[in-house]
Amino acid sequence: MTTLSERISQSAFDDSRLRVVLLLDLYDGAQNQFLEVYEDLHKQVSSVPGHIRDELCQSIENPSQWLITSEWESAPRFLAWVNSEEHVASVQPLHGCVRDTRSLRFSVLRETGQDHGPAAAAFPPGASAGRAFPSASAEAPDRSRGRGRLQVAPRRGDGVVRHALTFTVKPGSEAVVAELLSGYASPQARVDEHTRLRRTSLFMHGNRVVRAVEVEGDLLAALRHVALQPEVRALEEAINPYLEQDRDLSDPGSARTFFTRAALPAVHHVAAGGGASRELGRHALFYPAKKGCGMELARLLAAQDEAAVDDAGSPIEASTVFQRDDIVVRLLDLRGPHDARPALTLGVEGGHKAAVLARLLDSAKDGVPTTHQEISRFLERSEMRLITDRRSPDRA
């Protein structure tokens, strides 16, 4: 069995408080405009469920550099807001006064000082590193005075950031788009001495495209690097006529809005910790959730994969769950055939999980799959078609 100290884990589902750090570099002379925009934005975000407080700071070394920190009851509360159309609209005025931004997100693991008590008490007896879902027997002491809990224990990472983009193409254009996506030349993997594009996997389900990337180092630097590569620019221009959502890549505002809406964040990742293997097969499953049920569905699948990775007999070596609004995509690295244990691969192995999944899915019109045959058919309908899966040459 994989011990928790060996497992690789990241999760938005440990119910700990979240600290969001937004670094901003302002245009010269734009400070007054920025302060007016910030006041309007602050009024909007202060009424969002789960928001606790925020702070606005200015650099003492470079007055053009600013910092906004915000505190949230939990990551799901923040993600529901930042992925909403209301957020997209509310931050539009910032682009007229901000040259560059960088957003960082952290679970609150420990608090020190007179208001919070000794730091040594932050990790309770029995707390397990890498466990994303808190248990009743391992509760972190609540030193937040009703503002949410602390992260139970540190998680082990692998130095890789995972992210995805999703968009839809016009019905009838799927074959043309698949050919374009499978045939483009790979961009240069090395961004700088600290950052490298490790892997890109492209899938389709009907007219929906999902592009999942793995980056060692700085995700933002890698995305900007890739966007500037001539191979990728040519591909983006080639698929433009087939997109359901219009965009003009020569217009920074149009491009920014498209990619903001296309972002599909990784809300959970777990891996056995044994390292990547060429013997693993990569699969993706598409779960269209009922309206308002996307986060609950993602949490259900994440809990299933936590247990699966701990099971020595499980074919699941690693899982990443991506979620935005009511779109959930689950990326699996599997040993052996994906349909050997269809219930496990689908994420419904165990008592009543199929019924819960059917309740949350928008596409479960045929009722709850119960037999092996029904679950296999459900899995077949959910599986996305692999278009291309590329690893950087020095990783292969």
N, C-alpha and C positions, 0 to 999 in steps of 0.2 A: 504494500500500500504506500502511496506517495505521502510522505509526512508533510505537515503544513509548512515547515520551515523550508522545504524544497520547492514548494509550489510558487509559480509566478502569478501574481494577482493584482488587478486593479478593478475598482468598482465604485459606482455612484450609489450603491444600494446598502451601505452600512449604516445609514440613518444618522451619520455624524454631521455636525455643523460644517458649513462650507465658507471659506474665505476666498473671495475673488479679487484679484489684483489687476488693474487696468493701467498700463503705462501709456502715456500720451506725449507726443512731440508736436507742439503747436507751431503753426505758421507765424512768422514775425508779424507783430502788430495785431494778432487775433485774440488776445487775452480777454478783452471785454466781451467780444462776441461769444467766446467759449464759456465765460461765466454765466451769460444769459441762457445759453443752451443748457448748461449744467443745471441751473435752477429749474428749468422746465422738466428736464429729464429726472431730476431728484423727486419732484412732486409726483411724477407718474410712477416711478419705481417704488416709492414709499408705500403705495397702496396695494402693491402686488403681494398676494399670499406667500408667506415664507420669508419675506424680506425683513431683516432685523434692523440694520443701520448701515450707513456708509460714511466715508470720510473723504474729503478732498484735500490733497497735499500738493505743495509746490516745491520744486527743488531749490535748495539753498545755494547750489553751485551753478545751475543753468535755469533761469526763470522760464525758459520755453518748455521745460520738462515738467509734467504734472503726473499725479498719481491719484487714482480713485480706488479705494478699497471698499468692498461691500461684504456684509456678513449675512448668511442665509441659514435657515433652520436645517436645510438638507440640500444635497445636490439635485435631487429630482425637482424640488421647488424652483431652484434657479434655472435648470435646464428647460422646464416648462415655459418659463418666461423668455429666456434668451432665444429659444427656437420658435417663438410665436411671431405672427405677422405684426402684432402691436410693437414688439421690440424692434423689428426691422424698420418700421416707420418712425419710431421714437429716436433712433440714433442717426437718421438721415441728416439732420442739421449739423451733427458733429463733423461731417466730412468737409464742410466748408471752412473749418478753422483748425482741423487737426491734420498734420502731415503724415503721421504714422502712429499706429497703436500696437500694443501687444497685451494679450489677455492671458493670465495664469490663474489656475484654480487649485485650491488646496483644501483637503479635509483638516479640521482642527484636531490635532492629536494630543496636545498637552498645553496647559495654561499655567503660568507661574505668576507670582506676585501676591500682594496682600489680599486681593479680592478672590484669589483662586486656590490658595492653599499650596502645600508642598508638591513639587513636580513629581516626586517619587511615587505618589499615590495614583499617578495617571494610568498605570497599567495594573489592573487587578489580578489577583491570583487566578490562574487558569486561562488568562487571555492568550489566544493563539495567533501568532504572526501569520498573515496571509488569509485569514478567515474573513470573508467579505460580509457575511450575514451574522449579526450578533445573536447570541443565544441567551436565554434567561439565566444560565449559570455563569455567564462571564460578562457582566455589565460593567461598563466604565463608570466611575463616579461622575455624577452630573454636577460640574462646577460652573455651569453656565447660567444659573438662576433662571431656569425656565426658557432658555433660548436654544435648546437642542442639546444633544449629547456629544461627547467627545468620541473620536475614533477609538475603537477598542484596543488596537495594537498596530504596530507598523506592518506594512506589506512589502514583500520582496518584488522588485522590478527586474526587467531584463534590458533596460536601456533603449527600449523600442516604444515609439509613439504610434498608435493606430488611429486611423481616421478614414472616413469614406465620403464619397459624393454620390448623390442619386438624382436622376432626372428622367423624364419621359420623352419619348420620341413619337412622332405622328404615326398612328396606326397604318400599317402597310409598308412602313419604311424599315421594319426591324431587320430584314435580311441585309439591306444596304449598310445600315449602321453597324451591324455585327461584323461585316467584312471590313469596314473602315477601322473599327476598334481592334480587330485582330491583326491587321496588317501594318500598323504604323511602326516606324523605327523607334526603338527605345531611347530615351534621353540619357544623357550622361548621369551616372549614378552618384558620383562624388560631388557634393555641394561645396564643402570646405573641409578643413582638417578635423572638424568636430561632427559634421553632419553628412549622412549618406542615405540615399533612397535604397532601401533594402529589398522591397518586394511590392509589386503591383498586381492585383487580381481584378479582372473585369468579368462581370456576370450580367445576364439579362433574364428577365422574367416577363413574358409578354412584351410590352413596349417600355418597360422600366429598365434602366441601366443603373448598375451599382459598380463604382470603382473604389476598391479598398486598397489603401496604401499602408506600408510599414516603413517608418523612418527611424534611423538611429541618429539621435541628436535633436536638432531644432526643427519641429514640424513646420512652423511658419517660413523659416528660411528655405526648407526643401520645397514647399508649395510654390513659393515665389520663383525659385530656381527652375522648377519644372515648367512653370507658366511661360518662362522666357525662352525655353529651348525651341529651336525652329521646327523640330519634329512634332512637338506637342502643339505648337501654334498652328501648324498646317492641319493637324487632325481636328482641332477645335473649329477651325474655319470650315473644314469639309463637312462636319456634322451639323453646322449651324442651320442649314435649310430644313433639317429634319426634326428640329426641336419643337416640342409643343409650347414651351415658354420662349418667346422671342428674347434675343439678347444682341447687343452690339459690343463686341470685344474692343472696338476702338474707342468706346465711351467708358471711362473708368467707373462712372456711376452705374451704368447698365451691367457691366461685368461684375462689379462688387455685389449688386443686388442678386444677380443670378447665382453666384457661388455661395452667398449667404444662405439663400433658400435651398440650395442643393446640399448643404453640409449635413452629413449624417454621423453624429458623434458616436464614438465608442463609449457605451455606458458600463460595460463589464467585459473583463478579459480574465481568463484563468487558463493555466497550462501546467502540466506535470513538472516542468522544470528540467527535463532531460535534454533540451536543445532540439533544434529543428532537424528533421530527417527527410531524406529524399524518398523514403518508403511511405511517407504519409500522403494521403490524398486530400486535396482541398475541395470543400463543398460549401455551398451557400444556400440557405433556405429563406424564403420570403414569407412574412407573416403580416398580412394587412389587418390591423386591429380595428375593432369597432371604435366609433368616435369617442375619444376621451379615455380609451383603454390601452394606449400604446405603452405607457410606462409600467402599468401593472403586468402586461404581457411580457415585456422585457425582463422584469423582475422574476417572473415565473421561470422563464428559460434560463436565466442566470443561476437561480438556485438549483435547477436540475443539473447544470453543467458543473457546479461546485461539487456536487455529490459524485458525478460521473468521473471527474478527474481523480478523485480519491479512491476509486474502485480499480484495483489492479486488473480486473477482467474487462474493463470498459475499453472500447475501441477509440474513444475520444481522447486525444492527446492534448488538444487545445481548443478553446472556444472564444470567440469575440462576438458580443451582442451589440449591434448598432441600433439606435432608436432616435427618431425625430417625429413628434406628433403621433400619428397613427401608423407610421411605417416602422416595422421592425425587421431587421435582417440579422441572421445568425450565421457566422462564418465558422466552419468546423475543419480541423485537421484530424483526419481519421486514419486508423490502421485497419486495413482490409476493406471489404465491400461496405458501402454506406448503408445498404439495406439488410445487412446481416442481423442487426437488432433495430428494426424500423422504429419501434416506440422510443428507444433511447435517442436515436438520431433525430427524430421529430421533436423530442423534448417532452414526452408524455409518459415515460416509463415510471410505473408506481401507481398506487391507488388514487383514483379519481382525477389524475392530472389531465387525462384526455377530455374529461367533462369540463374542467376549468378552462383548458385551451379553447374548446369549442365555444364556450360562453364569451371569451374575449375576442375571438376572431370574427372579422366581418365576412369571411368567405366560407364559414362552416354552415352552409345552407343545408347540407345533407345530414345534419345532426352529429351526434358524438360517435367518433370511430371507436369501436370496441374490439373487433376481431383483428387477428393478425393481417388478414387480407384488406380490411378496411383501412387500417393504419398504414399499410404499404401503399395503398392508392392515395391516401392523404399526403404521405411523404412525397410521392411522385409528383403530385400537383404543386407542392410547395417548393420543390427543388428548382434552383435557378440554373440556367445554362451557362457553363463556363466558356467564356470567349477567349481569354488569354490569361496566363499566370506567369509572370516574369520575375526572376530574381536577379539582383545585380551580379555581374560576372565574378567578382571576388568573393561572393557568398555562395555561389553554386557549387 
